[in-house]
Amino acid sequence: MESKPIVPVRTGSGNCAEASPSFSSSNLRKSPSIAPTPIKMHADSRREYARPMSSGDGVNAHATDPAVVAQQAAAIAAAWSPPGAPMSWWLTAAQFASLRDDRELLAIAAEIAPDRLPALLFSAAATSLVLKLSPHPLRDCFPHPGVPQPPIAADFRPQYRAFCLDHREQLAELCATHRYQMNEVGRCADLLPALAPAIAEGREIALVDIGTGAGLALHLDRYRYKFHGPGDSEATVGPEDGEVVIETEVRGSRPAPVAPALPRIAHRVGIDVEPLDLNDPSVRAWLAACIPQEIGAVTRFHHAVEVAIANPARTVRGDALEVLPGVLAGIEEGPLLCLIDTYVNVFFTTEDLTRFRAVLDEFTAQRDLDWISIDPLVPLGGAANRTVLDLPAPTALVERNRREGLFGVIGRIQYRANKQSGALLGIAHPGAAWLEWIQT
Ligand SMILES: C[S@@+](CC[C@H](N)C(=O)[O-])C[C@H]1O[C@@H](n2cnc3c(N)ncnc32)[C@H](O)[C@@H]1O
């Protein structure tokens, strides 16, 4: 794989650095469960990495404390392979568990600065090398789009470890020159019910995707959606011959308001500080390596890339705070403006969020607009207590976030005739494995 230069982004901006790993719904309902990978660090690991490794002269030799990398890897393995997770997640869990438990692998990953997410970046780099070099028999453990997930290989971990150590220089090079970047097309299943009122208004839509990455969400009207639940109910919408099929489990007691038809999109534009050009094979390869190696996620991504390449959409490079007013002003009158942000505004500072809302307040004095956000509660971490839309988060939701770990909060502000109304709609797994509608 060619090395791509790292393009600097504003500090605090989400560079596709997932606050939490994604978890696809594909096969969720049909695969047998795997026993969860133990998430506690091994006693040896705890001893070994309780303090930063030292170069021997008292100076920390690593950019990140290996103990922190081990904790990240443990948390990711646990999140991607919780109790009851389908078998197809064994490989992702095993990759992160291998890193978590191995001093030499951790030492490689610990060369990555903390804000560049060492555990995720290391695993993406290792995956990209496996996919590129096709080592035998290790490659056979990794999925191919459209083919069932390879079964658990008992000797995966020693094979993977040996491969990583044999290629430590290439791994280090990839980690030094790339960023962890993930574009999860499954999140369109969380956007669709939030677009229901806009669809019901019967107007065409002008879709503006902030932090669009490779632009996969810009084609949300070209995918097929299957909502399973609550209970035995099912809702399906989208083209029957759609290659991209996004399946989501609807949890709780309320059905998600799925409109009978997809929105009619008259105009689509993405904004990103670093838009990703899918026509560049090295970009595609890197993005594919950042997707968790679970067959549903891999297949969905693969087809979504084909859709995006076949239907080029306009992308504006720039900081949303700077370029959004011009982008919005440039969209012709008529269609209803729908602004979407999935896992983007969560990385804004409090001041940026205030500025962002001020931009929209000013613009919507003249034009109607829906802003749909799917972002974890902010500020990220244990103190999270509000939404990026500045809607009050009920105490139960705040506590649930603390207890269960990170999920996306689906929220919407509707700006109509210079009045605004906000609603907290639901919560969703970061990779669209499930969603729960909470709006009454
Ligand atoms: C976590 S990724 C999410 C990508 C995509 N929305 C998704 O959900 O799959 C965050 C994206 O936002 C972009 N981004 C971060 N800060 C931004 C900003 N201030 N303006 C525009 N894009 C930004 C990053 O480059 C990255 O592509």
The ligand as an ORCA input file, in Angstrom:
! r2SCAN-3c Opt
* xyz 0 1
  C     -15.837      9.957     12.834
  S     -15.740     10.400     11.130
  C     -17.448     10.144     10.674
  C     -17.585      9.956      9.204
  C     -19.027      9.742      8.736
  N     -19.861     10.883      9.069
  C     -19.567      8.475      9.349
  O     -20.394      8.555     10.274
  O     -19.172      7.379      8.920
  C     -15.666     12.194     11.283
  C     -15.500     12.915      9.945
  O     -15.664     14.309     10.161
  C     -14.642     15.031      9.513
  N     -14.503     16.294     10.266
  C     -14.051     16.446     11.523
  N     -14.112     17.732     11.907
  C     -14.634     18.405     10.863
  C     -14.955     19.774     10.646
  N     -14.721     20.702     11.559
  N     -15.483     20.123      9.466
  C     -15.686     19.191      8.496
  N     -15.407     17.884      8.650
  C     -14.892     17.502      9.819
  C     -13.454     14.101      9.552
  O     -12.499     14.407      8.549
  C     -14.131     12.762      9.322
  O     -14.259     12.452      7.947
*
